[in-house]
């Protein structure tokens, strides 16, 4: 499937209206732009499904924050029924039921990337606080039934893990230890997907490689865990043909 089929909006003008800006260097690369979003509100281009996600100001620029200090496990985001309908249309009920039953991990979903199969997803993150976790993840392969995959880094554990969330249960697919991820510092996280092959990079270094039973296909977003207070910036989606 061509990248034009993966993205709902092709023109930069329409994308910008939803909070995305096209990167000049690559016409198919989309980058989350929070500059026009309201500080204290939810990001325009992402659907907050579980947890508390909002735009905050950090050193004069807008960043996306997830704040687990104010979130209780099992709490889906406000207005989740309408959000589920916006993501999955007539199939929203199945997704809504799964989210409300298993709202264990905070995550947001990109509104306008309906089916990501191949390419790269990158984000910068900084761990601000969290006694249990300081987790930052890239979510992908999100299905209408609520199942998904995520690669996450953790500033308290210094590891990189490929997790799957299936039928309400999370389990590790691959676990890589000794990945330095200092708190209160910005880090780069990247996922590269080619069919069923998944690669995970932290600060430019390839740490994780895994071949899934089936090719990736689904929505994408960002993920976190427990009491994590994290900043995210430069969320970029680069589909490949």
C-alpha positions as CSV (number, residue, x, y, z in Angstrom):
1,X,0.0,0.0,0.0
2,X,1.4,3.4,-0.9
3,X,2.0,6.1,1.7
4,X,-0.8,8.2,0.2
5,X,-3.2,5.5,1.1
6,X,-2.0,5.3,4.7
7,X,-2.6,9.0,5.5
8,X,-6.0,10.4,5.4
9,X,-5.0,13.9,4.4
10,X,-2.5,14.6,1.6
11,X,-2.3,18.3,1.5
12,X,-0.2,20.2,4.0
13,X,-2.9,22.8,4.5
14,X,-5.4,20.3,5.7
15,X,-2.9,18.5,7.8
16,X,-1.8,21.7,9.5
17,X,-5.4,22.4,10.5
18,X,-5.4,19.1,12.5
19,X,-2.1,20.0,14.1
20,X,0.3,18.3,11.7
21,X,2.9,20.0,9.6
22,X,4.6,18.5,6.6
23,X,8.4,18.3,6.8
24,X,9.9,19.9,3.8
25,X,12.7,17.3,3.4
26,X,10.2,14.5,2.7
27,X,6.8,15.1,1.4
28,X,5.4,12.0,3.0
29,X,6.8,12.7,6.5
30,X,4.5,14.2,9.0
31,X,5.5,15.9,12.2
32,X,3.3,16.7,15.2
33,X,3.1,20.5,15.6
34,X,1.9,21.7,19.0
35,X,2.7,25.3,18.5
36,X,-1.0,26.4,17.9
37,X,-2.4,24.1,20.6
38,X,-3.7,25.6,23.8
39,X,-1.5,25.0,26.9
40,X,-3.4,23.0,29.4
41,X,-5.7,21.4,26.7
42,X,-5.5,18.1,24.8
43,X,-3.5,18.1,21.6
44,X,-5.5,18.6,18.4
45,X,-3.9,15.9,16.4
46,X,-4.0,13.1,19.0
47,X,-6.9,11.4,20.6
48,X,-6.4,10.9,24.3
49,X,-7.8,7.4,25.0
50,X,-6.4,6.6,28.5
51,X,-4.8,8.8,31.1
52,X,-4.2,12.5,31.3
53,X,-2.5,14.0,28.2
54,X,-2.2,17.7,27.8
55,X,-0.1,20.4,26.1
56,X,2.4,22.1,28.5
57,X,5.0,24.8,28.0
58,X,8.6,23.9,28.4
59,X,11.3,26.5,28.0
60,X,9.1,28.6,25.7
61,X,7.8,25.8,23.5
62,X,4.8,23.6,23.6
63,X,5.3,19.9,24.4
64,X,3.0,17.0,25.0
65,X,2.9,15.8,28.6
66,X,1.4,12.7,30.2
67,X,0.8,13.1,33.9
68,X,0.4,9.9,35.8
69,X,0.4,11.7,39.1
70,X,-3.2,12.8,38.6
71,X,-4.4,9.5,37.0
72,X,-5.9,6.4,38.5
73,X,-5.5,3.0,36.8
74,X,-8.8,2.1,35.1
75,X,-9.6,5.7,34.2
76,X,-10.2,6.3,30.5
77,X,-10.0,9.8,29.1
78,X,-12.9,12.3,29.2
79,X,-15.4,11.9,26.3
80,X,-14.0,8.5,25.4
81,X,-17.2,7.4,23.6
82,X,-17.0,10.2,21.1
83,X,-13.3,9.7,20.7
84,X,-13.7,6.0,20.0
85,X,-16.4,6.8,17.4
86,X,-14.0,9.3,15.7
87,X,-11.3,6.7,15.4
88,X,-13.4,3.6,14.4
89,X,-16.7,4.9,13.1
90,X,-19.4,2.2,13.2
91,X,-17.0,-0.3,14.8
92,X,-16.4,2.0,17.8
93,X,-18.4,-0.1,20.3
94,X,-15.9,-2.9,20.4
95,X,-13.0,-0.6,20.9
96,X,-14.8,1.4,23.6
97,X,-15.7,-1.7,25.5
98,X,-12.1,-2.9,25.5
99,X,-10.8,0.5,26.6
100,X,-13.2,0.9,29.4
101,X,-12.6,-2.7,30.7
102,X,-8.8,-2.5,30.5
103,X,-7.7,1.1,31.0
104,X,-4.4,0.1,32.5
105,X,-1.9,2.2,30.5
106,X,-2.1,5.8,29.3
107,X,-2.0,6.2,25.6
108,X,-3.0,8.6,22.8
109,X,-3.8,7.8,19.1
110,X,-2.9,9.8,16.0
111,X,-6.2,10.9,14.4
112,X,-5.1,11.0,10.8
113,X,-3.0,7.9,10.4
114,X,-5.6,5.2,9.9
115,X,-3.4,2.2,9.0
116,X,0.4,2.3,9.4
117,X,2.2,-0.7,7.9
118,X,5.8,0.3,7.0
119,X,8.2,3.1,7.8
120,X,9.5,4.9,10.8
121,X,7.9,6.5,13.9
122,X,10.1,8.7,16.1
123,X,9.6,10.8,19.2
124,X,11.8,12.7,21.7
125,X,10.9,12.2,25.3
126,X,12.1,13.4,28.8
127,X,11.3,11.8,32.1
128,X,10.2,14.5,34.5
129,X,9.1,12.4,37.5
130,X,7.6,9.1,38.6
131,X,8.5,6.8,41.5
132,X,7.1,3.6,40.0
133,X,7.7,4.3,36.3
134,X,9.0,6.9,33.9
135,X,7.9,5.2,30.7
136,X,7.8,6.5,27.2
137,X,6.6,4.4,24.4
138,X,5.6,4.4,20.7
139,X,2.3,2.6,20.2
140,X,1.5,0.8,16.9
141,X,-0.5,-2.0,15.4
142,X,-3.6,-0.8,17.3
143,X,-6.7,-2.8,16.3
144,X,-10.4,-2.0,16.6
145,X,-10.6,-4.5,19.4
146,X,-8.1,-2.6,21.5
147,X,-5.1,-4.9,21.0
148,X,-1.8,-3.1,20.3
149,X,2.0,-3.3,20.4
150,X,4.4,-0.7,21.9
151,X,8.1,-0.3,22.2
152,X,8.9,1.6,25.4
153,X,11.9,3.0,27.2
154,X,12.0,3.6,31.0
155,X,14.2,6.1,32.7
156,X,14.1,4.2,36.0
157,X,14.9,0.8,34.6
158,X,17.3,1.5,31.7
159,X,15.7,-1.0,29.4
160,X,13.9,-1.2,26.1
161,X,10.9,-3.5,25.8
162,X,8.6,-4.6,23.0
163,X,5.2,-5.2,24.7
164,X,2.0,-6.6,23.4
165,X,-1.4,-5.8,24.8
166,X,-3.8,-8.6,23.8
167,X,-7.3,-9.4,25.2
168,X,-6.8,-7.2,28.1
169,X,-3.4,-8.6,29.1
170,X,0.1,-7.1,28.7
171,X,3.1,-9.4,28.1
172,X,6.7,-8.8,26.9
173,X,7.7,-9.9,23.4
174,X,11.4,-8.9,23.7
175,X,13.3,-7.3,26.5
176,X,16.7,-5.5,26.1
177,X,18.6,-4.5,29.2
178,X,21.4,-1.9,29.8
179,X,20.0,0.9,27.6
180,X,21.1,4.1,29.4
181,X,18.1,6.4,29.7
182,X,18.8,9.2,32.2
183,X,15.9,11.0,33.8
184,X,15.6,14.8,33.2
185,X,17.3,14.5,29.9
186,X,15.9,14.4,26.4
187,X,16.1,11.1,24.5
188,X,15.2,9.9,21.0
189,X,13.1,6.8,20.5
190,X,12.5,5.3,17.1
191,X,10.5,2.3,15.7
192,X,11.2,1.0,12.2
193,X,8.7,-1.3,10.7
194,X,9.0,-3.4,7.6
195,X,6.1,-5.8,7.3
196,X,6.5,-8.2,10.3
197,X,10.0,-6.9,11.2
198,X,10.3,-4.4,14.1
199,X,13.4,-2.5,15.1
200,X,13.7,-0.3,18.2
201,X,16.3,2.5,18.5
202,X,17.2,4.6,21.5
203,X,19.3,7.7,21.0
204,X,20.3,6.6,17.5
205,X,21.4,3.1,18.5
206,X,19.7,-0.1,17.3
207,X,19.0,-2.2,20.4
208,X,16.0,-4.3,19.5
209,X,15.1,-6.5,16.5
210,X,12.1,-8.8,16.3
211,X,10.0,-10.6,13.7
212,X,6.3,-10.7,14.5
213,X,4.0,-13.6,13.5
214,X,2.1,-11.2,11.2
215,X,2.8,-7.9,9.5
216,X,2.0,-4.7,11.3
217,X,-1.2,-3.0,10.4
218,X,-3.2,-0.5,12.5
219,X,-3.3,2.8,14.1
220,X,-0.4,4.4,16.0
221,X,0.2,6.7,18.9
222,X,2.2,7.3,22.1
223,X,2.1,5.3,25.4
224,X,3.1,5.6,29.0
225,X,2.7,3.8,32.3
226,X,1.6,4.2,36.0
227,X,2.7,7.5,37.7
228,X,5.0,8.6,34.9
229,X,5.2,12.4,34.2
230,X,6.8,12.6,30.8
231,X,7.4,15.2,28.1
232,X,7.1,14.3,24.4
233,X,8.2,16.3,21.4
234,X,9.0,16.0,17.7
235,X,6.6,13.1,17.1
236,X,7.3,12.2,13.5
237,X,5.7,9.6,11.2
238,X,7.5,8.6,8.0
239,X,5.6,6.0,6.0
240,X,7.4,3.8,3.4
241,X,5.9,2.4,0.2
